Amino acid sequence: TILQRIKDFDFQIKKNQQDINAVGEKITALSKDLDDLVSLYEIVSEQMNPFVGLSKVTKKRLESLENITREVDTLKEKLSTIESGGAIQTMQQEQSSTVEPSFELDLSDQEMDQIIEMSFSEITPDSSVNNPIDDAIDVFIENLKAGKIN
């Protein structure tokens, strides 16, 4: 009987060893899966999180770009009002006044473009009107409005 019990113990020890090895393999597989999941999370969070890498300088630049966009839109509206011969609302510190054009001109689009270009060249004599930086900013603003830039 003692010999039989030793054989039973030996059998149980081998079976327990196999079970321990199987559990160890499952733990290793789970650990590998968890590492893969963490790596995937890091990749996705970097791509999907809009606040990653957004510094104070970047925020200030975005705010100034938005302000520039608003100012450009306002100027475009005023320019179209001038072209159509309408009244323009102007701001002088805290007073507002309406300026009515006192003349009626019949200018072609080409003449109007030349006048506008000369006006801009007087405002910015150092740079030409078709500045590559301005073009790049315009493209960036259009892409930003279209939602192409995250």
Z-matrix of the N, CA and C atoms (Angstrom, degrees):
N
C 1 1.428
C 2 1.529 1 112.70
N 3 1.291 2 116.55 1 -36.57
C 4 1.465 3 119.67 2 178.07
C 5 1.519 4 109.46 3 -63.94
N 6 1.283 5 116.76 4 -40.86
C 7 1.464 6 120.85 5 178.85
C 8 1.532 7 110.35 6 -62.96
N 9 1.315 8 116.70 7 -39.47
C 10 1.457 9 120.67 8 178.48
C 11 1.522 10 110.84 9 -65.68
N 12 1.327 11 116.74 10 -41.22
C 13 1.465 12 120.78 11 178.51
C 14 1.519 13 111.25 12 -64.85
N 15 1.317 14 117.57 13 -38.09
C 16 1.471 15 121.13 14 177.89
C 17 1.522 16 108.93 15 -63.59
N 18 1.315 17 118.15 16 -41.88
C 19 1.459 18 121.50 17 177.91
C 20 1.534 19 110.46 18 -63.92
N 21 1.358 20 116.31 19 -41.26
C 22 1.468 21 119.89 20 178.01
C 23 1.532 22 111.23 21 -63.21
N 24 1.347 23 115.70 22 -43.09
C 25 1.469 24 119.62 23 177.07
C 26 1.522 25 111.22 24 -62.37
N 27 1.320 26 115.54 25 -42.76
C 28 1.474 27 120.09 26 179.71
C 29 1.530 28 110.12 27 -61.85
N 30 1.356 29 115.50 28 -42.00
C 31 1.459 30 120.01 29 178.39
C 32 1.532 31 110.59 30 -64.48
N 33 1.332 32 116.97 31 -44.52
C 34 1.469 33 121.36 32 178.55
C 35 1.530 34 111.28 33 -63.20
N 36 1.313 35 117.54 34 -39.18
C 37 1.470 36 121.43 35 178.99
C 38 1.526 37 109.87 36 -63.45
N 39 1.339 38 117.39 37 -44.86
C 40 1.468 39 120.54 38 179.17
C 41 1.529 40 110.63 39 -63.91
N 42 1.358 41 115.46 40 -42.22
C 43 1.459 42 119.07 41 179.63
C 44 1.525 43 110.53 42 -64.48
N 45 1.337 44 116.61 43 -43.25
C 46 1.470 45 120.09 44 178.09
C 47 1.532 46 111.08 45 -63.39
N 48 1.326 47 116.40 46 -37.95
C 49 1.472 48 120.21 47 178.48
C 50 1.533 49 110.45 48 -63.27
N 51 1.341 50 116.95 49 -41.38
C 52 1.468 51 120.60 50 177.50
C 53 1.532 52 110.64 51 -64.04
N 54 1.336 53 115.74 52 -42.29
C 55 1.470 54 119.41 53 178.01
C 56 1.529 55 111.19 54 -63.15
N 57 1.323 56 116.47 55 -42.01
C 58 1.472 57 120.82 56 178.43
C 59 1.529 58 110.03 57 -62.29
N 60 1.328 59 117.37 58 -43.49
C 61 1.470 60 121.11 59 178.46
C 62 1.535 61 110.99 60 -62.84
N 63 1.349 62 116.87 61 -41.39
C 64 1.464 63 120.54 62 179.04
C 65 1.531 64 110.46 63 -63.86
N 66 1.333 65 116.61 64 -43.27
C 67 1.468 66 120.08 65 177.97
C 68 1.530 67 110.15 66 -63.75
N 69 1.329 68 117.79 67 -40.30
C 70 1.469 69 121.74 68 177.85
C 71 1.523 70 111.63 69 -61.20
N 72 1.341 71 116.35 70 -41.71
C 73 1.471 72 120.09 71 178.27
C 74 1.533 73 110.95 72 -65.30
N 75 1.337 74 116.08 73 -40.43
C 76 1.466 75 119.32 74 178.26
C 77 1.529 76 110.95 75 -64.55
N 78 1.326 77 117.10 76 -40.23
C 79 1.468 78 120.76 77 178.08
C 80 1.527 79 110.24 78 -63.86
N 81 1.323 80 117.24 79 -41.74
C 82 1.469 81 121.17 80 178.03
C 83 1.528 82 110.55 81 -62.26
N 84 1.334 83 116.64 82 -43.58
C 85 1.466 84 120.46 83 179.08
C 86 1.527 85 110.79 84 -64.54
N 87 1.339 86 117.11 85 -42.44
C 88 1.466 87 120.61 86 177.61
C 89 1.525 88 111.19 87 -62.93
N 90 1.317 89 116.68 88 -40.66
C 91 1.462 90 120.72 89 178.93
C 92 1.526 91 110.85 90 -62.60
N 93 1.340 92 115.86 91 -42.58
C 94 1.465 93 119.95 92 178.47
C 95 1.529 94 110.45 93 -64.54
N 96 1.341 95 116.96 94 -43.85
C 97 1.466 96 120.59 95 178.25
C 98 1.529 97 111.25 96 -61.67
N 99 1.323 98 116.50 97 -39.82
C 100 1.461 99 120.57 98 178.87
C 101 1.531 100 110.87 99 -65.33
N 102 1.331 101 117.49 100 -41.69
C 103 1.468 102 120.94 101 176.24
C 104 1.527 103 110.84 102 -60.83
N 105 1.334 104 116.49 103 -43.27
C 106 1.470 105 120.01 104 177.82
C 107 1.527 106 111.13 105 -62.74
N 108 1.321 107 116.48 106 -41.07
C 109 1.458 108 121.00 107 179.82
C 110 1.530 109 111.36 108 -64.88
N 111 1.324 110 117.40 109 -41.53
C 112 1.466 111 121.11 110 178.16
C 113 1.525 112 110.09 111 -64.64
N 114 1.327 113 117.43 112 -42.01
C 115 1.467 114 120.50 113 178.04
C 116 1.524 115 110.78 114 -62.18
N 117 1.320 116 116.35 115 -43.63
C 118 1.465 117 120.54 116 178.30
C 119 1.526 118 110.92 117 -62.76
N 120 1.330 119 117.18 118 -41.34
C 121 1.462 120 120.97 119 178.02
C 122 1.527 121 110.81 120 -60.95
N 123 1.328 122 117.12 121 -43.37
C 124 1.465 123 120.29 122 179.83
C 125 1.523 124 110.94 123 -61.62
N 126 1.324 125 116.79 124 -42.51
C 127 1.469 126 120.33 125 -179.74
C 128 1.523 127 110.52 126 -64.84
N 129 1.324 128 116.64 127 -47.24
C 130 1.468 129 120.50 128 -177.76
C 131 1.523 130 110.93 129 -66.31
N 132 1.326 131 117.33 130 -41.23
C 133 1.467 132 119.12 131 -177.71
C 134 1.523 133 111.11 132 -66.75
N 135 1.321 134 118.69 133 -32.55
C 136 1.463 135 120.96 134 177.13
C 137 1.523 136 110.78 135 -69.33
N 138 1.336 137 117.32 136 -36.80
C 139 1.460 138 120.26 137 -177.11
C 140 1.522 139 112.22 138 -82.13
N 141 1.317 140 117.96 139 -33.48
C 142 1.459 141 120.75 140 -172.67
C 143 1.527 142 113.15 141 -95.11
N 144 1.314 143 119.08 142 -23.68
C 145 1.455 144 121.74 143 -176.01
C 146 1.519 145 109.52 144 -81.30
N 147 1.330 146 119.01 145 112.96
C 148 1.466 147 120.19 146 -177.28
C 149 1.519 148 113.00 147 -73.00
N 150 1.337 149 118.24 148 -11.73
C 151 1.456 150 120.16 149 -176.50
C 152 1.524 151 112.91 150 -94.43
N 153 1.325 152 118.07 151 -5.79
C 154 1.455 153 120.14 152 179.28
C 155 1.517 154 108.81 153 -69.41
N 156 1.314 155 116.86 154 126.44
C 157 1.458 156 121.68 155 176.18
C 158 1.515 157 114.46 156 76.29
N 159 1.321 158 118.76 157 12.14
C 160 1.457 159 121.30 158 -179.91
C 161 1.525 160 107.93 159 -91.18
N 162 1.316 161 115.82 160 101.15
C 163 1.457 162 120.52 161 -176.81
C 164 1.520 163 110.68 162 -88.61
N 165 1.326 164 115.69 163 174.32
C 166 1.466 165 120.21 164 178.19
C 167 1.518 166 110.66 165 -64.32
N 168 1.330 167 116.49 166 -37.38
C 169 1.462 168 120.45 167 179.47
C 170 1.521 169 109.84 168 -63.50
N 171 1.329 170 116.57 169 -43.65
C 172 1.464 171 120.60 170 179.38
C 173 1.525 172 110.30 171 -63.00
N 174 1.330 173 117.16 172 -41.74
C 175 1.463 174 120.32 173 178.86
C 176 1.523 175 110.33 174 -61.70
N 177 1.338 176 116.88 175 -43.41
C 178 1.467 177 119.90 176 179.86
C 179 1.518 178 110.75 177 -64.28
N 180 1.324 179 116.64 178 -39.69
C 181 1.460 180 119.80 179 178.75
C 182 1.528 181 110.80 180 -64.65
N 183 1.323 182 116.59 181 -41.71
C 184 1.465 183 119.69 182 178.30
C 185 1.526 184 110.97 183 -64.07
N 186 1.341 185 116.36 184 -40.55
C 187 1.464 186 119.34 185 178.23
C 188 1.520 187 110.84 186 -64.02
N 189 1.340 188 116.71 187 -43.47
C 190 1.468 189 118.83 188 179.73
C 191 1.527 190 110.41 189 -66.59
N 192 1.321 191 117.06 190 -35.60
C 193 1.466 192 120.09 191 177.05
C 194 1.529 193 110.73 192 -64.91
N 195 1.327 194 116.52 193 -40.35
C 196 1.464 195 119.90 194 177.02
C 197 1.528 196 110.76 195 -64.13
N 198 1.338 197 116.53 196 -39.79
C 199 1.470 198 119.86 197 177.56
C 200 1.521 199 110.78 198 -63.58
N 201 1.324 200 116.08 199 -42.67
C 202 1.467 201 120.27 200 178.44
C 203 1.523 202 109.69 201 -62.15
N 204 1.323 203 116.49 202 -41.49
C 205 1.465 204 120.50 203 179.25
C 206 1.523 205 110.68 204 -61.15
N 207 1.338 206 116.59 205 -43.87
C 208 1.464 207 119.97 206 178.37
C 209 1.527 208 110.86 207 -62.43
N 210 1.341 209 116.56 208 -43.42
C 211 1.464 210 120.19 209 -179.64
C 212 1.527 211 111.06 210 -64.07
N 213 1.333 212 116.54 211 -41.59
C 214 1.465 213 119.96 212 179.02
C 215 1.525 214 110.15 213 -63.67
N 216 1.329 215 116.81 214 -42.46
C 217 1.469 216 119.67 215 177.87
C 218 1.528 217 111.18 216 -61.87
N 219 1.330 218 116.62 217 -40.95
C 220 1.468 219 120.45 218 177.49
C 221 1.515 220 110.74 219 -62.86
N 222 1.340 221 116.33 220 -43.59
C 223 1.467 222 119.92 221 178.67
C 224 1.524 223 111.33 222 -63.37
N 225 1.328 224 116.88 223 -38.71
C 226 1.464 225 119.78 224 178.16
C 227 1.525 226 110.77 225 -63.01
N 228 1.333 227 115.99 226 -41.51
C 229 1.464 228 119.60 227 178.60
C 230 1.524 229 110.79 228 -63.33
N 231 1.338 230 116.45 229 -44.49
C 232 1.466 231 119.98 230 179.78
C 233 1.518 232 110.75 231 -64.59
N 234 1.338 233 116.49 232 -39.37
C 235 1.458 234 120.46 233 179.79
C 236 1.527 235 110.71 234 -64.21
N 237 1.320 236 116.61 235 -42.05
C 238 1.467 237 118.62 236 178.45
C 239 1.527 238 110.51 237 -66.91
N 240 1.337 239 117.12 238 -33.13
C 241 1.464 240 120.45 239 176.17
C 242 1.522 241 110.58 240 -66.13
N 243 1.331 242 116.53 241 -42.02
C 244 1.465 243 120.99 242 177.85
C 245 1.522 244 110.12 243 -62.43
N 246 1.338 245 115.83 244 -44.74
C 247 1.463 246 119.97 245 -178.88
C 248 1.524 247 111.59 246 -62.31
N 249 1.324 248 116.23 247 -35.54
C 250 1.465 249 118.77 248 -179.02
C 251 1.524 250 112.19 249 -84.73
N 252 1.348 251 117.37 250 -4.25
C 253 1.455 252 121.33 251 177.01
C 254 1.510 253 113.55 252 79.03
N 255 1.308 254 117.65 253 21.97
C 256 1.458 255 121.25 254 -179.01
C 257 1.514 256 112.27 255 -87.07
N 258 1.331 257 114.91 256 176.60
C 259 1.460 258 121.21 257 178.59
C 260 1.521 259 109.51 258 -76.93
N 261 1.328 260 115.44 259 146.07
C 262 1.460 261 121.18 260 -178.03
C 263 1.518 262 108.46 261 -116.83
N 264 1.305 263 116.69 262 131.30
C 265 1.454 264 121.96 263 176.70
C 266 1.522 265 107.35 264 -89.34
N 267 1.336 266 117.28 265 120.34
C 268 1.466 267 120.59 266 -179.52
C 269 1.509 268 109.21 267 -115.98
N 270 1.319 269 115.89 268 153.34
C 271 1.459 270 121.70 269 179.25
C 272 1.519 271 108.52 270 -118.25
N 273 1.337 272 116.27 271 125.13
C 274 1.452 273 121.53 272 173.26
C 275 1.511 274 106.12 273 -122.63
N 276 1.297 275 115.18 274 102.14
C 277 1.456 276 124.02 275 -174.62
C 278 1.523 277 109.38 276 51.82
N 279 1.333 278 119.56 277 -103.94
C 280 1.459 279 119.89 278 -177.40
C 281 1.519 280 112.48 279 -107.37
N 282 1.336 281 118.23 280 -0.03
C 283 1.453 282 121.15 281 -178.83
C 284 1.520 283 109.24 282 -100.01
N 285 1.294 284 115.72 283 148.84
C 286 1.452 285 119.44 284 173.88
C 287 1.516 286 108.13 285 -125.43
N 288 1.315 287 115.91 286 139.96
C 289 1.457 288 120.25 287 179.04
C 290 1.514 289 108.60 288 -140.42
N 291 1.300 290 115.23 289 156.75
C 292 1.451 291 120.62 290 179.24
C 293 1.515 292 108.34 291 -105.87
N 294 1.320 293 116.16 292 130.68
C 295 1.457 294 121.59 293 -179.90
C 296 1.517 295 107.84 294 -107.61
N 297 1.297 296 116.51 295 120.38
C 298 1.461 297 121.87 296 176.78
C 299 1.521 298 108.18 297 -100.72
N 300 1.317 299 118.54 298 130.70
C 301 1.461 300 118.60 299 177.00
C 302 1.531 301 109.55 300 -65.96
N 303 1.345 302 115.49 301 131.47
C 304 1.463 303 119.94 302 -176.51
C 305 1.522 304 111.81 303 -97.68
N 306 1.301 305 116.25 304 13.89
C 307 1.457 306 119.35 305 -179.62
C 308 1.516 307 108.81 306 -139.05
N 309 1.258 308 116.18 307 157.63
C 310 1.463 309 122.46 308 179.75
C 311 1.514 310 107.18 309 -124.89
N 312 1.320 311 117.32 310 112.49
C 313 1.456 312 122.05 311 179.23
C 314 1.513 313 109.13 312 -116.82
N 315 1.288 314 114.78 313 145.43
C 316 1.453 315 120.02 314 175.65
C 317 1.522 316 106.70 315 -111.08
N 318 1.335 317 116.07 316 90.60
C 319 1.458 318 121.40 317 -177.22
C 320 1.521 319 109.69 318 -104.05
N 321 1.318 320 114.29 319 144.10
C 322 1.463 321 118.50 320 175.33
C 323 1.526 322 108.53 321 -77.86
N 324 1.323 323 116.18 322 165.88
C 325 1.458 324 120.49 323 178.38
C 326 1.515 325 111.16 324 -60.56
N 327 1.320 326 117.10 325 -39.07
C 328 1.463 327 121.09 326 -179.64
C 329 1.530 328 110.20 327 -64.42
N 330 1.326 329 117.27 328 -43.52
C 331 1.463 330 120.33 329 178.64
C 332 1.526 331 110.73 330 -65.09
N 333 1.323 332 116.75 331 -39.72
C 334 1.459 333 120.81 332 178.43
C 335 1.525 334 110.49 333 -64.02
N 336 1.328 335 117.00 334 -41.96
C 337 1.460 336 120.98 335 177.57
C 338 1.520 337 111.13 336 -62.15
N 339 1.331 338 117.40 337 -40.70
C 340 1.462 339 120.67 338 178.61
C 341 1.527 340 110.88 339 -64.36
N 342 1.322 341 117.21 340 -42.27
C 343 1.464 342 120.57 341 179.04
C 344 1.525 343 110.36 342 -62.99
N 345 1.316 344 116.28 343 -44.37
C 346 1.466 345 120.32 344 179.82
C 347 1.517 346 110.36 345 -64.44
N 348 1.323 347 117.43 346 -43.21
C 349 1.459 348 121.04 347 179.69
C 350 1.524 349 110.65 348 -62.88
N 351 1.335 350 117.58 349 -41.83
C 352 1.466 351 120.36 350 178.05
C 353 1.526 352 110.42 351 -64.93
N 354 1.321 353 117.13 352 -38.24
C 355 1.464 354 120.45 353 178.62
C 356 1.521 355 110.77 354 -63.40
N 357 1.331 356 116.25 355 -45.48
C 358 1.459 357 119.41 356 178.76
C 359 1.521 358 111.73 357 -65.97
N 360 1.332 359 117.73 358 -35.39
C 361 1.464 360 119.38 359 179.57
C 362 1.525 361 110.49 360 -69.08
N 363 1.335 362 117.51 361 -28.99
C 364 1.463 363 120.67 362 175.26
C 365 1.524 364 110.61 363 -71.58
N 366 1.311 365 115.84 364 -36.43
C 367 1.464 366 119.85 365 179.85
C 368 1.515 367 110.34 366 -70.42
N 369 1.322 368 117.34 367 -43.09
C 370 1.465 369 122.10 368 -178.71
C 371 1.518 370 109.21 369 -121.38
N 372 1.348 371 117.81 370 80.54
C 373 1.463 372 119.07 371 -177.34
C 374 1.525 373 113.33 372 -71.59
N 375 1.347 374 118.15 373 -20.27
C 376 1.459 375 120.59 374 -176.90
C 377 1.517 376 112.76 375 -75.59
N 378 1.318 377 116.94 376 -27.44
C 379 1.463 378 119.34 377 -174.98
C 380 1.518 379 109.79 378 -125.80
N 381 1.301 380 115.26 379 154.29
C 382 1.462 381 119.61 380 177.09
C 383 1.522 382 109.28 381 -79.88
N 384 1.316 383 116.73 382 164.66
C 385 1.459 384 121.30 383 -177.24
C 386 1.524 385 110.66 384 -66.66
N 387 1.301 386 117.69 385 -38.17
C 388 1.463 387 121.46 386 -178.73
C 389 1.522 388 109.80 387 -92.05
N 390 1.300 389 116.31 388 64.76
C 391 1.453 390 122.75 389 -179.92
C 392 1.531 391 109.09 390 -77.02
N 393 1.343 392 117.93 391 132.94
C 394 1.473 393 119.53 392 179.81
C 395 1.530 394 112.57 393 -60.94
N 396 1.319 395 117.10 394 -31.09
C 397 1.464 396 119.63 395 178.47
C 398 1.526 397 109.43 396 -66.91
N 399 1.338 398 116.26 397 -42.57
C 400 1.464 399 119.45 398 177.57
C 401 1.523 400 110.95 399 -61.61
N 402 1.332 401 116.14 400 -40.96
C 403 1.465 402 119.77 401 178.46
C 404 1.525 403 110.64 402 -62.63
N 405 1.344 404 116.39 403 -42.19
C 406 1.464 405 120.19 404 179.66
C 407 1.526 406 110.55 405 -64.63
N 408 1.338 407 116.55 406 -40.15
C 409 1.463 408 120.05 407 178.49
C 410 1.525 409 110.21 408 -65.05
N 411 1.339 410 116.96 409 -41.62
C 412 1.464 411 120.28 410 178.14
C 413 1.525 412 111.56 411 -60.62
N 414 1.335 413 116.54 412 -43.93
C 415 1.467 414 120.67 413 178.69
C 416 1.522 415 110.03 414 -63.07
N 417 1.347 416 116.29 415 -42.68
C 418 1.459 417 120.54 416 179.67
C 419 1.528 418 110.90 417 -61.82
N 420 1.335 419 116.22 418 -44.62
C 421 1.465 420 120.30 419 -179.53
C 422 1.522 421 110.63 420 -63.31
N 423 1.335 422 117.00 421 -42.58
C 424 1.466 423 119.99 422 178.93
C 425 1.525 424 110.93 423 -63.14
N 426 1.346 425 116.75 424 -42.13
C 427 1.464 426 120.07 425 178.13
C 428 1.520 427 110.76 426 -65.04
N 429 1.341 428 116.15 427 -37.62
C 430 1.455 429 120.41 428 179.22
C 431 1.524 430 110.60 429 -65.30
N 432 1.330 431 116.72 430 -42.81
C 433 1.464 432 120.65 431 178.23
C 434 1.525 433 111.26 432 -66.14
N 435 1.328 434 116.57 433 -35.30
C 436 1.465 435 120.36 434 -178.50
C 437 1.521 436 112.08 435 -79.09
N 438 1.332 437 116.91 436 -7.83
C 439 1.460 438 120.21 437 178.96
C 440 1.507 439 113.80 438 80.72
N 441 1.335 440 117.93 439 19.10
C 442 1.459 441 120.68 440 -178.82
C 443 1.514 442 111.92 441 -83.37
N 444 1.332 443 117.59 442 -16.29
C 445 1.459 444 121.31 443 -179.66
C 446 1.513 445 107.90 444 -110.06
N 447 1.359 446 115.57 445 130.27
C 448 1.459 447 119.15 446 -176.79
C 449 1.489 448 110.55 447 -91.64
